[in-house]
């Protein structure tokens, strides 16, 4: 099997709009900035490294982008590819081993004792997702306060999503955007 390239992406809203950009020739000391979120693909798993000063928008975007990246990857990722959220000073070896000059000595002395930790992305992303609403509530005019009318499907529980769309959320996320929009119109969520 051909070895797939490792890829690193930065998620930043430094310019006022949140963007994801690929980084080439990366190293620990000149790449991972605490004010951003990064996506690191080592093919058999993907890491979302959340800097301690990253904004909520960058954190959420990084996690959502990692999921989309795996689903639509040109490299043939399995839909079951694990996606982990990790934090500075507690990176697992599966992450750090990919940076040839990685060293805990580059951490502040007070941070060198942290135990490596990785959490499934969906466990963390749940904290950034909006509350759920019943399908009938999302058909009302006006919509409940704070609801994004362009993404009504995200407010359904997984169970209700499957009932309304006749497919699991993960399968829906994998279909082309034009087809997803058509299905949303067919069920009244547009």
N, C-alpha and C positions, 0 to 999 in steps of 0.2 A: 504494500500500500504506500502511496506517495505521501510524504509528510506534508501536512497542511501548514501554511505560514501562520505564525502567531501575529495577532493584530491588536493594536491599542488605539482607542478612540477617546478623545476628550469631550466632555459635555460641559459647556460653559455658557453663561449669559452675560459675559463681560461687556458685550456690545449693546446690551439691552434686549436682544432677542436670543433665545436659547438655540445653540447649534451643536451639532456633533461633527467632529473633524478627526480624521485618522492622523495618527502620529507615527512617523517613521524613525528608525534608528534611535530607539528610546533607551533610557537608563534611569535608575531610581532617582538620582540626585537632581537631574535636570528635567524630569518629566512630571512626576506625581506631585502636583501642587495642592496644598490643603484646602484651597478655596474652590476646587472643582471636583467633579465626579468623572471617573474613567471607566471604560468598558475594556476588558482584556480578554481576548479570545484565544484559548490554547487548544481549541477544537473539541476535545472530549469534555470540556467544561468551560464556562464563561464566568468571569468575575466582574462585579460592579464594585469598584473601589470608591468609597464615598469619603471625600475629604472633610475634615472636621469643620471647615468654614464654608462648605458648599451650601448654596441656597436650597430651599425646599423645592423650587422649580427644577434646579439641576439634578437633585436627588431623584425626583419623580421621573424626569426625562431620561436619566441614565438607566433606571430600572426598566421603564417602558421600552426604550430603544434597544436594550439588551434582549428583551423578549422578542421584539420585532425582528431584530438581527438574526436570531436563531431560527425563527419561523421562515424568514425569507432569504436565508443565507445562500450565496452562490456556491459555497463550499460543501453543500450537502449535509449540514448538521441534522442529526436526528431531532425530531420535535421533543424528545425526552432528554436532550442535552441539559445537564444540571446548570443552573444559573445561580451563582452565589453572591451575596452582598458581603463585602469585607470592609474593614476600617483601618486607618493608619495605626501602626504599632502593633497590630494583631493579625497581620497577614499570614495565611497558611503557607507552608513550604511549597505546595503545588503552584502557588502564585510567585513567591520570591525566587524560586529556582530558575525562573525564566529571565531574571535580570542578573547577568554574570557578575556584576560588582555589588550586588545587594549585600548590605551589612547592617545589623542592628546597631553597630557602633555609630551609624549616621543618625540614629534616633537621639533625642534628648535623654540624658541619663535617667530621668524620672519615668521614662516611657518604655524602657527596655525589658521590663518584667511581664508585659502583657502576654496572655496565653493566646495563640492563634485561634481565630474564630471565623466561621463562615456560616451564614444564615441563608436559607432558600429565599430567593428574590420575592416570591409571592407573599411570604410571611412579613417582609418589611414593606412591600408596596401597599399592602392592605391599609397601613396607617396613612397613606397619602391619597387613597381613593375616596371619592365622595360616598356619602351614605347611600343606601339603596332605597328605591321607591317601587311600589307595586306598578305593574304594567298599566293599569287603569289610571293611576295618578300621572303617568307620563303622557297619556293621551289628552289630558285636560288642557284647557286654555283659560287662563294663563298657567304656565308650568310652575312647579314649586320653586321658591326662592333659591337662587344659586345654581340652578340646573343649567348645564350647557346644552342648548337645543340641538347642537350639531353632533352630540355624542350621547343621545338618550339611552342607547343600549348599555352603556357602562353602569347605569344606575339599577339595572335588574340584578336580582340574586342569580347565582349560577343555575339554580333549579328553574326559576322562572324564565331565564334567558333561553334555556334549552327547550322549554315548553313553547315559548313564543316563536323562536327561530328554527325549531326542529333540528337543532344541531348544538353541540357543545361550543362554548365561547372560544376555546382554542382553535377549533376547526373554522369558525367564523373569521377569526383574526387572520387565518392563512389564505383566505380567498381574495381575489383582486378587488381593489377599492371600488371600481365601477359596479361590480356584482354585489358587493356588500351594500352599497347605496341603494341598489334596486331592491334588495331583500328588505332593507330598513323601510323603504317606501311601501312595500307590499304589506308590512305588518303595522304601518302607521307611525313608525318612529323616525320621523325626518323633520 
